[in-house]
Amino acid sequence: MKKIVGMHEAKTSAGEPVTLYEMEDLAELTMALEPSANDNRGIRTMELSDGRRLKLVGHGEYLAEATGEAFLLDRH
């Protein structure tokens, strides 16, 4: 099960504003041999609204895995 845990404003390489979604996938949760009671988080990823996953390539810089399109987080 995926849930949105954060939203971040970003810009495309052409300067167009977009929203990046920080997703948490609880189905991909991997348990350690002795899991901490406080460590029940799933795998976190960044995605676009259409579901394309993003890969972190630099400080606040992401690339769409499928297309290579670049996105830069706004730092206000």
mmCIF file of the N, C-alpha and C atoms, coordinates in Angstrom:
data_MODEL
# 
_entry.id   MODEL 
# 
loop_
_atom_site.group_PDB 
_atom_site.id 
_atom_site.type_symbol 
_atom_site.label_atom_id 
_atom_site.label_alt_id 
_atom_site.label_comp_id 
_atom_site.label_asym_id 
_atom_site.label_entity_id 
_atom_site.label_seq_id 
_atom_site.pdbx_PDB_ins_code 
_atom_site.Cartn_x 
_atom_site.Cartn_y 
_atom_site.Cartn_z 
_atom_site.occupancy 
_atom_site.B_iso_or_equiv 
_atom_site.pdbx_formal_charge 
_atom_site.auth_seq_id 
_atom_site.auth_comp_id 
_atom_site.auth_asym_id 
_atom_site.auth_atom_id 
_atom_site.pdbx_PDB_model_num 
ATOM 1   N N  . MET A 1 1  ? 0.839  -1.165 0.000   1.00 0.00 ? 1  MET A N  1 
ATOM 2   C CA . MET A 1 1  ? 0.000  0.000  0.000   1.00 0.00 ? 1  MET A CA 1 
ATOM 3   C C  . MET A 1 1  ? 0.892  1.238  0.000   1.00 0.00 ? 1  MET A C  1 
ATOM 4   N N  . LYS A 1 2  ? 0.608  2.173  -0.892  1.00 0.00 ? 2  LYS A N  1 
ATOM 5   C CA . LYS A 1 2  ? 1.369  3.411  -0.961  1.00 0.00 ? 2  LYS A CA 1 
ATOM 6   C C  . LYS A 1 2  ? 0.578  4.538  -0.325  1.00 0.00 ? 2  LYS A C  1 
ATOM 7   N N  . LYS A 1 3  ? 1.315  5.454  0.309   1.00 0.00 ? 3  LYS A N  1 
ATOM 8   C CA . LYS A 1 3  ? 0.678  6.658  0.821   1.00 0.00 ? 3  LYS A CA 1 
ATOM 9   C C  . LYS A 1 3  ? 1.615  7.835  0.606   1.00 0.00 ? 3  LYS A C  1 
ATOM 10  N N  . ILE A 1 4  ? 1.031  9.010  0.428   1.00 0.00 ? 4  ILE A N  1 
ATOM 11  C CA . ILE A 1 4  ? 1.803  10.238 0.251   1.00 0.00 ? 4  ILE A CA 1 
ATOM 12  C C  . ILE A 1 4  ? 2.227  10.724 1.627   1.00 0.00 ? 4  ILE A C  1 
ATOM 13  N N  . VAL A 1 5  ? 3.537  10.924 1.810   1.00 0.00 ? 5  VAL A N  1 
ATOM 14  C CA . VAL A 1 5  ? 4.049  11.411 3.091   1.00 0.00 ? 5  VAL A CA 1 
ATOM 15  C C  . VAL A 1 5  ? 4.621  12.822 2.980   1.00 0.00 ? 5  VAL A C  1 
ATOM 16  N N  . GLY A 1 6  ? 4.692  13.341 1.752   1.00 0.00 ? 6  GLY A N  1 
ATOM 17  C CA . GLY A 1 6  ? 5.187  14.695 1.568   1.00 0.00 ? 6  GLY A CA 1 
ATOM 18  C C  . GLY A 1 6  ? 4.989  15.163 0.138   1.00 0.00 ? 6  GLY A C  1 
ATOM 19  N N  . MET A 1 7  ? 4.842  16.470 -0.013  1.00 0.00 ? 7  MET A N  1 
ATOM 20  C CA . MET A 1 7  ? 4.748  17.066 -1.345  1.00 0.00 ? 7  MET A CA 1 
ATOM 21  C C  . MET A 1 7  ? 5.784  18.170 -1.425  1.00 0.00 ? 7  MET A C  1 
ATOM 22  N N  . HIS A 1 8  ? 6.474  18.250 -2.573  1.00 0.00 ? 8  HIS A N  1 
ATOM 23  C CA . HIS A 1 8  ? 7.547  19.226 -2.745  1.00 0.00 ? 8  HIS A CA 1 
ATOM 24  C C  . HIS A 1 8  ? 7.372  19.936 -4.084  1.00 0.00 ? 8  HIS A C  1 
ATOM 25  N N  . GLU A 1 9  ? 7.546  21.236 -4.075  1.00 0.00 ? 9  GLU A N  1 
ATOM 26  C CA . GLU A 1 9  ? 7.494  22.015 -5.309  1.00 0.00 ? 9  GLU A CA 1 
ATOM 27  C C  . GLU A 1 9  ? 8.842  21.898 -6.017  1.00 0.00 ? 9  GLU A C  1 
ATOM 28  N N  . ALA A 1 10 ? 8.799  21.777 -7.334  1.00 0.00 ? 10 ALA A N  1 
ATOM 29  C CA . ALA A 1 10 ? 10.015 21.661 -8.134  1.00 0.00 ? 10 ALA A CA 1 
ATOM 30  C C  . ALA A 1 10 ? 9.790  22.338 -9.475  1.00 0.00 ? 10 ALA A C  1 
ATOM 31  N N  . LYS A 1 11 ? 10.853 22.415 -10.256 1.00 0.00 ? 11 LYS A N  1 
ATOM 32  C CA . LYS A 1 11 ? 10.769 22.976 -11.607 1.00 0.00 ? 11 LYS A CA 1 
ATOM 33  C C  . LYS A 1 11 ? 11.390 21.991 -12.589 1.00 0.00 ? 11 LYS A C  1 
ATOM 34  N N  . THR A 1 12 ? 10.825 21.944 -13.787 1.00 0.00 ? 12 THR A N  1 
ATOM 35  C CA . THR A 1 12 ? 11.416 21.137 -14.847 1.00 0.00 ? 12 THR A CA 1 
ATOM 36  C C  . THR A 1 12 ? 12.634 21.883 -15.375 1.00 0.00 ? 12 THR A C  1 
ATOM 37  N N  . SER A 1 13 ? 13.371 21.254 -16.269 1.00 0.00 ? 13 SER A N  1 
ATOM 38  C CA . SER A 1 13 ? 14.538 21.927 -16.860 1.00 0.00 ? 13 SER A CA 1 
ATOM 39  C C  . SER A 1 13 ? 14.111 23.141 -17.685 1.00 0.00 ? 13 SER A C  1 
ATOM 40  N N  . ALA A 1 14 ? 12.844 23.188 -18.106 1.00 0.00 ? 14 ALA A N  1 
ATOM 41  C CA . ALA A 1 14 ? 12.329 24.335 -18.858 1.00 0.00 ? 14 ALA A CA 1 
ATOM 42  C C  . ALA A 1 14 ? 11.764 25.416 -17.937 1.00 0.00 ? 14 ALA A C  1 
ATOM 43  N N  . GLY A 1 15 ? 11.817 25.189 -16.612 1.00 0.00 ? 15 GLY A N  1 
ATOM 44  C CA . GLY A 1 15 ? 11.345 26.180 -15.656 1.00 0.00 ? 15 GLY A CA 1 
ATOM 45  C C  . GLY A 1 15 ? 9.875  26.065 -15.290 1.00 0.00 ? 15 GLY A C  1 
ATOM 46  N N  . GLU A 1 16 ? 9.194  25.019 -15.772 1.00 0.00 ? 16 GLU A N  1 
ATOM 47  C CA . GLU A 1 16 ? 7.781  24.823 -15.459 1.00 0.00 ? 16 GLU A CA 1 
ATOM 48  C C  . GLU A 1 16 ? 7.622  24.257 -14.046 1.00 0.00 ? 16 GLU A C  1 
ATOM 49  N N  . PRO A 1 17 ? 6.680  24.774 -13.257 1.00 0.00 ? 17 PRO A N  1 
ATOM 50  C CA . PRO A 1 17 ? 6.480  24.255 -11.906 1.00 0.00 ? 17 PRO A CA 1 
ATOM 51  C C  . PRO A 1 17 ? 5.780  22.890 -11.920 1.00 0.00 ? 17 PRO A C  1 
ATOM 52  N N  . VAL A 1 18 ? 6.202  21.994 -11.046 1.00 0.00 ? 18 VAL A N  1 
ATOM 53  C CA . VAL A 1 18 ? 5.579  20.684 -10.868 1.00 0.00 ? 18 VAL A CA 1 
ATOM 54  C C  . VAL A 1 18 ? 5.593  20.351 -9.373  1.00 0.00 ? 18 VAL A C  1 
ATOM 55  N N  . THR A 1 19 ? 4.766  19.391 -8.999  1.00 0.00 ? 19 THR A N  1 
ATOM 56  C CA . THR A 1 19 ? 4.756  18.901 -7.624  1.00 0.00 ? 19 THR A CA 1 
ATOM 57  C C  . THR A 1 19 ? 5.320  17.497 -7.619  1.00 0.00 ? 19 THR A C  1 
ATOM 58  N N  . LEU A 1 20 ? 6.298  17.251 -6.739  1.00 0.00 ? 20 LEU A N  1 
ATOM 59  C CA . LEU A 1 20 ? 6.856  15.918 -6.554  1.00 0.00 ? 20 LEU A CA 1 
ATOM 60  C C  . LEU A 1 20 ? 6.237  15.338 -5.293  1.00 0.00 ? 20 LEU A C  1 
ATOM 61  N N  . TYR A 1 21 ? 5.898  14.060 -5.350  1.00 0.00 ? 21 TYR A N  1 
ATOM 62  C CA . TYR A 1 21 ? 5.252  13.399 -4.229  1.00 0.00 ? 21 TYR A CA 1 
ATOM 63  C C  . TYR A 1 21 ? 6.219  12.416 -3.592  1.00 0.00 ? 21 TYR A C  1 
ATOM 64  N N  . GLU A 1 22 ? 6.422  12.570 -2.289  1.00 0.00 ? 22 GLU A N  1 
ATOM 65  C CA . GLU A 1 22 ? 7.231  11.615 -1.536  1.00 0.00 ? 22 GLU A CA 1 
ATOM 66  C C  . GLU A 1 22 ? 6.287  10.511 -1.084  1.00 0.00 ? 22 GLU A C  1 
ATOM 67  N N  . MET A 1 23 ? 6.521  9.307  -1.598  1.00 0.00 ? 23 MET A N  1 
ATOM 68  C CA . MET A 1 23 ? 5.630  8.179  -1.352  1.00 0.00 ? 23 MET A CA 1 
ATOM 69  C C  . MET A 1 23 ? 6.292  7.187  -0.401  1.00 0.00 ? 23 MET A C  1 
ATOM 70  N N  . GLU A 1 24 ? 5.475  6.517  0.385   1.00 0.00 ? 24 GLU A N  1 
ATOM 71  C CA . GLU A 1 24 ? 5.958  5.452  1.250   1.00 0.00 ? 24 GLU A CA 1 
ATOM 72  C C  . GLU A 1 24 ? 5.180  4.193  0.887   1.00 0.00 ? 24 GLU A C  1 
ATOM 73  N N  . ASP A 1 25 ? 5.901  3.118  0.537   1.00 0.00 ? 25 ASP A N  1 
ATOM 74  C CA . ASP A 1 25 ? 5.279  1.860  0.151   1.00 0.00 ? 25 ASP A CA 1 
ATOM 75  C C  . ASP A 1 25 ? 5.440  0.864  1.286   1.00 0.00 ? 25 ASP A C  1 
ATOM 76  N N  . LEU A 1 26 ? 4.374  0.659  2.022   1.00 0.00 ? 26 LEU A N  1 
ATOM 77  C CA . LEU A 1 26 ? 4.424  -0.235 3.177   1.00 0.00 ? 26 LEU A CA 1 
ATOM 78  C C  . LEU A 1 26 ? 4.492  -1.691 2.752   1.00 0.00 ? 26 LEU A C  1 
ATOM 79  N N  . ALA A 1 27 ? 4.099  -2.020 1.525   1.00 0.00 ? 27 ALA A N  1 
ATOM 80  C CA . ALA A 1 27 ? 4.170  -3.394 1.034   1.00 0.00 ? 27 ALA A CA 1 
ATOM 81  C C  . ALA A 1 27 ? 5.620  -3.820 0.836   1.00 0.00 ? 27 ALA A C  1 
ATOM 82  N N  . GLU A 1 28 ? 6.514  -2.857 0.600   1.00 0.00 ? 28 GLU A N  1 
ATOM 83  C CA . GLU A 1 28 ? 7.923  -3.165 0.386   1.00 0.00 ? 28 GLU A CA 1 
ATOM 84  C C  . GLU A 1 28 ? 8.720  -3.103 1.693   1.00 0.00 ? 28 GLU A C  1 
ATOM 85  N N  . LEU A 1 29 ? 8.011  -2.996 2.796   1.00 0.00 ? 29 LEU A N  1 
ATOM 86  C CA . LEU A 1 29 ? 8.669  -2.909 4.097   1.00 0.00 ? 29 LEU A CA 1 
ATOM 87  C C  . LEU A 1 29 ? 9.476  -4.175 4.355   1.00 0.00 ? 29 LEU A C  1 
ATOM 88  N N  . THR A 1 30 ? 10.740 -3.993 4.664   1.00 0.00 ? 30 THR A N  1 
ATOM 89  C CA . THR A 1 30 ? 11.584 -5.145 4.993   1.00 0.00 ? 30 THR A CA 1 
ATOM 90  C C  . THR A 1 30 ? 11.907 -5.093 6.468   1.00 0.00 ? 30 THR A C  1 
ATOM 91  N N  . MET A 1 31 ? 11.765 -6.199 7.113   1.00 0.00 ? 31 MET A N  1 
ATOM 92  C CA . MET A 1 31 ? 11.993 -6.262 8.555   1.00 0.00 ? 31 MET A CA 1 
ATOM 93  C C  . MET A 1 31 ? 13.398 -6.777 8.849   1.00 0.00 ? 31 MET A C  1 
ATOM 94  N N  . ALA A 1 32 ? 14.024 -6.184 9.814   1.00 0.00 ? 32 ALA A N  1 
ATOM 95  C CA . ALA A 1 32 ? 15.337 -6.650 10.275  1.00 0.00 ? 32 ALA A CA 1 
ATOM 96  C C  . ALA A 1 32 ? 15.108 -7.856 11.185  1.00 0.00 ? 32 ALA A C  1 
ATOM 97  N N  . LEU A 1 33 ? 16.184 -8.530 11.540  1.00 0.00 ? 33 LEU A N  1 
ATOM 98  C CA . LEU A 1 33 ? 16.058 -9.681 12.436  1.00 0.00 ? 33 LEU A CA 1 
ATOM 99  C C  . LEU A 1 33 ? 15.445 -9.280 13.774  1.00 0.00 ? 33 LEU A C  1 
ATOM 100 N N  . GLU A 1 34 ? 15.835 -8.109 14.281  1.00 0.00 ? 34 GLU A N  1 
ATOM 101 C CA . GLU A 1 34 ? 15.267 -7.587 15.516  1.00 0.00 ? 34 GLU A CA 1 
ATOM 102 C C  . GLU A 1 34 ? 14.784 -6.165 15.246  1.00 0.00 ? 34 GLU A C  1 
ATOM 103 N N  . PRO A 1 35 ? 13.613 -6.014 14.624  1.00 0.00 ? 35 PRO A N  1 
ATOM 104 C CA . PRO A 1 35 ? 13.159 -4.674 14.239  1.00 0.00 ? 35 PRO A CA 1 
ATOM 105 C C  . PRO A 1 35 ? 12.886 -3.779 15.445  1.00 0.00 ? 35 PRO A C  1 
ATOM 106 N N  . SER A 1 36 ? 13.222 -2.530 15.299  1.00 0.00 ? 36 SER A N  1 
ATOM 107 C CA . SER A 1 36 ? 12.958 -1.541 16.337  1.00 0.00 ? 36 SER A CA 1 
ATOM 108 C C  . SER A 1 36 ? 11.471 -1.206 16.327  1.00 0.00 ? 36 SER A C  1 
ATOM 109 N N  . ALA A 1 37 ? 10.902 -0.970 17.463  1.00 0.00 ? 37 ALA A N  1 
ATOM 110 C CA . ALA A 1 37 ? 9.491  -0.604 17.553  1.00 0.00 ? 37 ALA A CA 1 
ATOM 111 C C  . ALA A 1 37 ? 9.222  0.730  16.870  1.00 0.00 ? 37 ALA A C  1 
ATOM 112 N N  . ASN A 1 38 ? 10.235 1.597  16.804  1.00 0.00 ? 38 ASN A N  1 
ATOM 113 C CA . ASN A 1 38 ? 10.076 2.910  16.183  1.00 0.00 ? 38 ASN A CA 1 
ATOM 114 C C  . ASN A 1 38 ? 10.378 2.898  14.699  1.00 0.00 ? 38 ASN A C  1 
ATOM 115 N N  . ASP A 1 39 ? 10.890 1.816  14.161  1.00 0.00 ? 39 ASP A N  1 
ATOM 116 C CA . ASP A 1 39 ? 11.301 1.775  12.757  1.00 0.00 ? 39 ASP A CA 1 
ATOM 117 C C  . ASP A 1 39 ? 10.307 0.934  11.956  1.00 0.00 ? 39 ASP A C  1 
ATOM 118 N N  . ASN A 1 40 ? 9.121  1.483  11.742  1.00 0.00 ? 40 ASN A N  1 
ATOM 119 C CA . ASN A 1 40 ? 8.100  0.766  10.998  1.00 0.00 ? 40 ASN A CA 1 
ATOM 120 C C  . ASN A 1 40 ? 7.783  1.451  9.675   1.00 0.00 ? 40 ASN A C  1 
ATOM 121 N N  . ARG A 1 41 ? 8.744  2.159  9.139   1.00 0.00 ? 41 ARG A N  1 
ATOM 122 C CA . ARG A 1 41 ? 8.546  2.875  7.881   1.00 0.00 ? 41 ARG A CA 1 
ATOM 123 C C  . ARG A 1 41 ? 8.783  1.952  6.706   1.00 0.00 ? 41 ARG A C  1 
ATOM 124 N N  . GLY A 1 42 ? 8.105  2.245  5.610   1.00 0.00 ? 42 GLY A N  1 
ATOM 125 C CA . GLY A 1 42 ? 8.301  1.498  4.378   1.00 0.00 ? 42 GLY A CA 1 
ATOM 126 C C  . GLY A 1 42 ? 9.360  2.158  3.514   1.00 0.00 ? 42 GLY A C  1 
ATOM 127 N N  . ILE A 1 43 ? 9.486  1.666  2.303   1.00 0.00 ? 43 ILE A N  1 
ATOM 128 C CA . ILE A 1 43 ? 10.429 2.220  1.332   1.00 0.00 ? 43 ILE A CA 1 
ATOM 129 C C  . ILE A 1 43 ? 9.873  3.542  0.818   1.00 0.00 ? 43 ILE A C  1 
ATOM 130 N N  . ARG A 1 44 ? 10.700 4.584  0.829   1.00 0.00 ? 44 ARG A N  1 
ATOM 131 C CA . ARG A 1 44 ? 10.263 5.904  0.349   1.00 0.00 ? 44 ARG A CA 1 
ATOM 132 C C  . ARG A 1 44 ? 10.834 6.182  -1.031  1.00 0.00 ? 44 ARG A C  1 
ATOM 133 N N  . THR A 1 45 ? 9.993  6.741  -1.891  1.00 0.00 ? 45 THR A N  1 
ATOM 134 C CA . THR A 1 45 ? 10.389 7.126  -3.238  1.00 0.00 ? 45 THR A CA 1 
ATOM 135 C C  . THR A 1 45 ? 9.797  8.492  -3.558  1.00 0.00 ? 45 THR A C  1 
ATOM 136 N N  . MET A 1 46 ? 10.339 9.125  -4.574  1.00 0.00 ? 46 MET A N  1 
ATOM 137 C CA . MET A 1 46 ? 9.762  10.370 -5.092  1.00 0.00 ? 46 MET A CA 1 
ATOM 138 C C  . MET A 1 46 ? 9.104  10.021 -6.419  1.00 0.00 ? 46 MET A C  1 
ATOM 139 N N  . GLU A 1 47 ? 7.906  10.566 -6.654  1.00 0.00 ? 47 GLU A N  1 
ATOM 140 C CA . GLU A 1 47 ? 7.160  10.285 -7.873  1.00 0.00 ? 47 GLU A CA 1 
ATOM 141 C C  . GLU A 1 47 ? 6.479  11.547 -8.375  1.00 0.00 ? 47 GLU A C  1 
ATOM 142 N N  . LEU A 1 48 ? 6.149  11.530 -9.667  1.00 0.00 ? 48 LEU A N  1 
ATOM 143 C CA . LEU A 1 48 ? 5.311  12.568 -10.257 1.00 0.00 ? 48 LEU A CA 1 
ATOM 144 C C  . LEU A 1 48 ? 3.857  12.143 -10.103 1.00 0.00 ? 48 LEU A C  1 
ATOM 145 N N  . SER A 1 49 ? 2.932  13.044 -10.379 1.00 0.00 ? 49 SER A N  1 
ATOM 146 C CA . SER A 1 49 ? 1.510  12.722 -10.219 1.00 0.00 ? 49 SER A CA 1 
ATOM 147 C C  . SER A 1 49 ? 1.058  11.601 -11.145 1.00 0.00 ? 49 SER A C  1 
ATOM 148 N N  . ASP A 1 50 ? 1.767  11.390 -12.255 1.00 0.00 ? 50 ASP A N  1 
ATOM 149 C CA . ASP A 1 50 ? 1.393  10.307 -13.175 1.00 0.00 ? 50 ASP A CA 1 
ATOM 150 C C  . ASP A 1 50 ? 2.029  8.966  -12.790 1.00 0.00 ? 50 ASP A C  1 
ATOM 151 N N  . GLY A 1 51 ? 2.729  8.931  -11.654 1.00 0.00 ? 51 GLY A N  1 
ATOM 152 C CA . GLY A 1 51 ? 3.297  7.688  -11.150 1.00 0.00 ? 51 GLY A CA 1 
ATOM 153 C C  . GLY A 1 51 ? 4.727  7.403  -11.577 1.00 0.00 ? 51 GLY A C  1 
ATOM 154 N N  . ARG A 1 52 ? 5.317  8.271  -12.414 1.00 0.00 ? 52 ARG A N  1 
ATOM 155 C CA . ARG A 1 52 ? 6.712  8.040  -12.810 1.00 0.00 ? 52 ARG A CA 1 
ATOM 156 C C  . ARG A 1 52 ? 7.616  8.224  -11.610 1.00 0.00 ? 52 ARG A C  1 
ATOM 157 N N  . ARG A 1 53 ? 8.492  7.243  -11.387 1.00 0.00 ? 53 ARG A N  1 
ATOM 158 C CA . ARG A 1 53 ? 9.435  7.306  -10.257 1.00 0.00 ? 53 ARG A CA 1 
ATOM 159 C C  . ARG A 1 53 ? 10.616 8.185  -10.616 1.00 0.00 ? 53 ARG A C  1 
ATOM 160 N N  . LEU A 1 54 ? 11.152 8.845  -9.598  1.00 0.00 ? 54 LEU A N  1 
ATOM 161 C CA . LEU A 1 54 ? 12.290 9.742  -9.759  1.00 0.00 ? 54 LEU A CA 1 
ATOM 162 C C  . LEU A 1 54 ? 13.485 9.186  -9.007  1.00 0.00 ? 54 LEU A C  1 
ATOM 163 N N  . LYS A 1 55 ? 14.666 9.486  -9.555  1.00 0.00 ? 55 LYS A N  1 
ATOM 164 C CA . LYS A 1 55 ? 15.922 9.049  -8.945  1.00 0.00 ? 55 LYS A CA 1 
ATOM 165 C C  . LYS A 1 55 ? 16.709 10.287 -8.544  1.00 0.00 ? 55 LYS A C  1 
ATOM 166 N N  . LEU A 1 56 ? 17.196 10.303 -7.302  1.00 0.00 ? 56 LEU A N  1 
ATOM 167 C CA . LEU A 1 56 ? 18.011 11.408 -6.808  1.00 0.00 ? 56 LEU A CA 1 
ATOM 168 C C  . LEU A 1 56 ? 19.374 11.350 -7.479  1.00 0.00 ? 56 LEU A C  1 
ATOM 169 N N  . VAL A 1 57 ? 19.771 12.461 -8.117  1.00 0.00 ? 57 VAL A N  1 
ATOM 170 C CA . VAL A 1 57 ? 21.068 12.492 -8.806  1.00 0.00 ? 57 VAL A CA 1 
ATOM 171 C C  . VAL A 1 57 ? 21.991 13.573 -8.263  1.00 0.00 ? 57 VAL A C  1 
ATOM 172 N N  . GLY A 1 58 ? 21.495 14.418 -7.399  1.00 0.00 ? 58 GLY A N  1 
ATOM 173 C CA . GLY A 1 58 ? 22.296 15.482 -6.801  1.00 0.00 ? 58 GLY A CA 1 
ATOM 174 C C  . GLY A 1 58 ? 21.487 16.123 -5.694  1.00 0.00 ? 58 GLY A C  1 
ATOM 175 N N  . HIS A 1 59 ? 22.035 17.130 -5.055  1.00 0.00 ? 59 HIS A N  1 
ATOM 176 C CA . HIS A 1 59 ? 21.338 17.791 -3.948  1.00 0.00 ? 59 HIS A CA 1 
ATOM 177 C C  . HIS A 1 59 ? 20.082 18.482 -4.479  1.00 0.00 ? 59 HIS A C  1 
ATOM 178 N N  . GLY A 1 60 ? 18.901 17.874 -4.258  1.00 0.00 ? 60 GLY A N  1 
ATOM 179 C CA . GLY A 1 60 ? 17.646 18.445 -4.727  1.00 0.00 ? 60 GLY A CA 1 
ATOM 180 C C  . GLY A 1 60 ? 17.394 18.255 -6.209  1.00 0.00 ? 60 GLY A C  1 
ATOM 181 N N  . GLU A 1 61 ? 18.194 17.424 -6.873  1.00 0.00 ? 61 GLU A N  1 
ATOM 182 C CA . GLU A 1 61 ? 18.028 17.180 -8.308  1.00 0.00 ? 61 GLU A CA 1 
ATOM 183 C C  . GLU A 1 61 ? 17.557 15.748 -8.531  1.00 0.00 ? 61 GLU A C  1 
ATOM 184 N N  . TYR A 1 62 ? 16.504 15.611 -9.335  1.00 0.00 ? 62 TYR A N  1 
ATOM 185 C CA . TYR A 1 62 ? 15.931 14.303 -9.621  1.00 0.00 ? 62 TYR A CA 1 
ATOM 186 C C  . TYR A 1 62 ? 15.795 14.100 -11.123 1.00 0.00 ? 62 TYR A C  1 
ATOM 187 N N  . LEU A 1 63 ? 15.880 12.845 -11.545 1.00 0.00 ? 63 LEU A N  1 
ATOM 188 C CA . LEU A 1 63 ? 15.623 12.463 -12.933 1.00 0.00 ? 63 LEU A CA 1 
ATOM 189 C C  . LEU A 1 63 ? 14.483 11.456 -12.950 1.00 0.00 ? 63 LEU A C  1 
ATOM 190 N N  . ALA A 1 64 ? 13.580 11.613 -13.924 1.00 0.00 ? 64 ALA A N  1 
ATOM 191 C CA . ALA A 1 64 ? 12.542 10.604 -14.125 1.00 0.00 ? 64 ALA A CA 1 
ATOM 192 C C  . ALA A 1 64 ? 13.236 9.354  -14.663 1.00 0.00 ? 64 ALA A C  1 
ATOM 193 N N  . GLU A 1 65 ? 13.016 8.205  -13.996 1.00 0.00 ? 65 GLU A N  1 
ATOM 194 C CA . GLU A 1 65 ? 13.708 6.978  -14.379 1.00 0.00 ? 65 GLU A CA 1 
ATOM 195 C C  . GLU A 1 65 ? 13.393 6.558  -15.803 1.00 0.00 ? 65 GLU A C  1 
ATOM 196 N N  . ALA A 1 66 ? 12.159 6.759  -16.253 1.00 0.00 ? 66 ALA A N  1 
ATOM 197 C CA . ALA A 1 66 ? 11.749 6.278  -17.579 1.00 0.00 ? 66 ALA A CA 1 
ATOM 198 C C  . ALA A 1 66 ? 12.211 7.190  -18.715 1.00 0.00 ? 66 ALA A C  1 
ATOM 199 N N  . THR A 1 67 ? 12.234 8.502  -18.471 1.00 0.00 ? 67 THR A N  1 
ATOM 200 C CA . THR A 1 67 ? 12.503 9.445  -19.559 1.00 0.00 ? 67 THR A CA 1 
ATOM 201 C C  . THR A 1 67 ? 13.790 10.231 -19.426 1.00 0.00 ? 67 THR A C  1 
ATOM 202 N N  . GLY A 1 68 ? 14.356 10.292 -18.220 1.00 0.00 ? 68 GLY A N  1 
ATOM 203 C CA . GLY A 1 68 ? 15.564 11.082 -18.010 1.00 0.00 ? 68 GLY A CA 1 
ATOM 204 C C  . GLY A 1 68 ? 15.279 12.569 -17.851 1.00 0.00 ? 68 GLY A C  1 
ATOM 205 N N  . GLU A 1 69 ? 14.003 12.961 -17.775 1.00 0.00 ? 69 GLU A N  1 
ATOM 206 C CA . GLU A 1 69 ? 13.639 14.371 -17.591 1.00 0.00 ? 69 GLU A CA 1 
ATOM 207 C C  . GLU A 1 69 ? 14.107 14.839 -16.217 1.00 0.00 ? 69 GLU A C  1 
ATOM 208 N N  . ALA A 1 70 ? 14.677 16.035 -16.148 1.00 0.00 ? 70 ALA A N  1 
ATOM 209 C CA . ALA A 1 70 ? 15.266 16.558 -14.915 1.00 0.00 ? 70 ALA A CA 1 
ATOM 210 C C  . ALA A 1 70 ? 14.288 17.454 -14.158 1.00 0.00 ? 70 ALA A C  1 
ATOM 211 N N  . PHE A 1 71 ? 14.380 17.393 -12.814 1.00 0.00 ? 71 PHE A N  1 
ATOM 212 C CA . PHE A 1 71 ? 13.573 18.221 -11.927 1.00 0.00 ? 71 PHE A CA 1 
ATOM 213 C C  . PHE A 1 71 ? 14.456 18.735 -10.809 1.00 0.00 ? 71 PHE A C  1 
ATOM 214 N N  . LEU A 1 72 ? 14.262 19.997 -10.437 1.00 0.00 ? 72 LEU A N  1 
ATOM 215 C CA . LEU A 1 72 ? 15.046 20.632 -9.384  1.00 0.00 ? 72 LEU A CA 1 
ATOM 216 C C  . LEU A 1 72 ? 14.094 21.130 -8.304  1.00 0.00 ? 72 LEU A C  1 
ATOM 217 N N  . LEU A 1 73 ? 14.306 20.688 -7.058  1.00 0.00 ? 73 LEU A N  1 
ATOM 218 C CA . LEU A 1 73 ? 13.458 21.137 -5.948  1.00 0.00 ? 73 LEU A CA 1 
ATOM 219 C C  . LEU A 1 73 ? 13.624 22.632 -5.714  1.00 0.00 ? 73 LEU A C  1 
ATOM 220 N N  . ASP A 1 74 ? 12.506 23.295 -5.425  1.00 0.00 ? 74 ASP A N  1 
ATOM 221 C CA . ASP A 1 74 ? 12.544 24.703 -5.029  1.00 0.00 ? 74 ASP A CA 1 
ATOM 222 C C  . ASP A 1 74 ? 12.972 24.766 -3.576  1.00 0.00 ? 74 ASP A C  1 
ATOM 223 N N  . ARG A 1 75 ? 13.933 25.600 -3.255  1.00 0.00 ? 75 ARG A N  1 
ATOM 224 C CA . ARG A 1 75 ? 14.405 25.781 -1.879  1.00 0.00 ? 75 ARG A CA 1 
ATOM 225 C C  . ARG A 1 75 ? 14.011 27.165 -1.421  1.00 0.00 ? 75 ARG A C  1 
ATOM 226 N N  . HIS A 1 76 ? 12.842 27.294 -0.778  1.00 0.00 ? 76 HIS A N  1 
ATOM 227 C CA . HIS A 1 76 ? 12.376 28.599 -0.297  1.00 0.00 ? 76 HIS A CA 1 
ATOM 228 C C  . HIS A 1 76 ? 12.743 28.777 1.126   1.00 0.00 ? 76 HIS A C  1 
# 
